[in-house]
Amino acid sequence: MVFLRELISLQDWTEVLSESDQKPVLLFKHSTTCPISANAWRELQLHLAQDAVSEVTYAFVKVIESRPVSLQIATDLGIAHKSPQAIFIMNHHARWNSSHWDITAQSINSALRLV
């Protein structure tokens, strides 16, 4: 079983970003008020249920409730903030990102083939 870690503080984000030097990270930026984000969340859950990769750290941030974390992620990775957004991180760098309706279990599976 794979653990999905919620990032609620800047310290949480710093730890996960540092972990990306040892282990790839799939980060999901989620809006709890957006129906498009709800759909992307279901796609992430489908991926986790059927195709999760044990060698990957899975994390998410609620963009409204943890706005400073969400904004710091955009700054640190040099990727414009979007919500929903999925980002595959290795060695402190975004290797892949997708947003809105492009976030599907299939697109996540394809991105993780980079591992």
C-alpha positions in Angstrom: 0.0 0.0 0.0 1.2 3.5 -0.9 1.0 6.5 1.5 -0.3 9.8 0.2 1.3 12.6 2.2 -0.5 15.9 2.7 1.8 18.9 2.7 0.5 21.5 5.1 3.6 23.4 6.0 6.7 24.8 4.2 8.7 22.3 6.3 6.7 19.5 4.8 7.4 20.8 1.3 11.1 21.2 2.0 11.3 17.6 3.3 9.6 16.2 0.2 11.7 18.3 -2.2 14.8 17.0 -0.5 13.5 13.5 -0.7 13.3 13.8 -4.4 17.1 13.5 -4.5 16.7 9.9 -3.3 13.3 8.9 -4.6 11.0 10.4 -7.3 8.0 12.4 -6.1 4.6 12.7 -7.6 3.0 15.9 -6.3 -0.7 16.8 -6.7 -2.0 20.3 -6.2 -5.7 20.1 -5.4 -8.5 22.6 -5.0 -11.2 21.4 -2.7 -13.7 23.7 -4.3 -13.2 22.9 -8.0 -15.1 20.2 -9.9 -12.2 19.8 -12.4 -9.8 19.2 -9.5 -12.3 16.7 -8.0 -12.1 14.8 -11.3 -8.3 14.9 -11.3 -8.3 13.7 -7.7 -10.4 10.7 -8.7 -7.9 10.0 -11.5 -5.1 10.1 -9.0 -7.0 7.8 -6.7 -7.5 5.4 -9.6 -3.8 5.4 -10.3 -3.0 4.8 -6.6 -5.5 1.9 -6.4 -4.3 0.2 -9.6 -0.8 1.3 -10.6 1.0 2.9 -7.6 4.7 2.6 -7.8 6.3 1.8 -4.4 9.5 3.6 -5.4 7.7 6.9 -5.7 6.7 9.3 -2.9 3.1 10.5 -3.4 2.2 13.9 -1.9 -0.5 16.5 -2.3 -1.2 20.0 -1.2 -4.6 21.7 -0.9 -4.0 25.0 -2.7 -6.6 27.1 -0.8 -6.0 25.7 2.7 -2.2 25.7 2.3 -1.7 28.6 -0.1 1.9 29.5 1.1 3.0 25.9 0.4 1.4 25.9 -3.0 3.0 29.2 -4.0 6.4 28.0 -2.7 6.2 24.9 -4.8 5.6 27.0 -7.9 8.6 29.2 -7.0 11.0 26.4 -6.2 10.2 24.4 -9.3 9.8 27.3 -11.7 6.4 26.1 -12.9 3.4 28.4 -13.1 0.8 27.6 -10.4 -2.3 25.7 -11.7 -5.0 23.8 -10.0 -5.4 21.0 -10.3 -1.8 20.2 -11.2 0.3 17.0 -11.1 4.1 17.3 -11.0 6.7 14.6 -11.2 9.9 15.7 -9.4 13.3 14.1 -9.5 16.5 15.7 -8.0 14.8 18.9 -7.1 13.5 19.4 -10.7 10.1 19.0 -12.3 10.5 16.3 -15.0 6.8 16.4 -16.0 3.7 18.4 -15.1 0.1 18.4 -16.3 -3.0 20.2 -15.3 -6.8 20.3 -15.5 -8.4 17.6 -17.7 -5.0 16.3 -18.8 -4.5 14.7 -15.4 -5.6 11.1 -15.9 -4.5 7.8 -14.4 -3.1 7.0 -17.8 -1.1 10.3 -18.0 0.3 9.7 -14.5 1.2 6.1 -15.4 3.0 7.4 -18.5 4.9 10.0 -16.6 6.1 7.5 -13.9 7.7 5.4 -16.6 10.5 7.9 -16.4 11.5 6.3 -13.0 
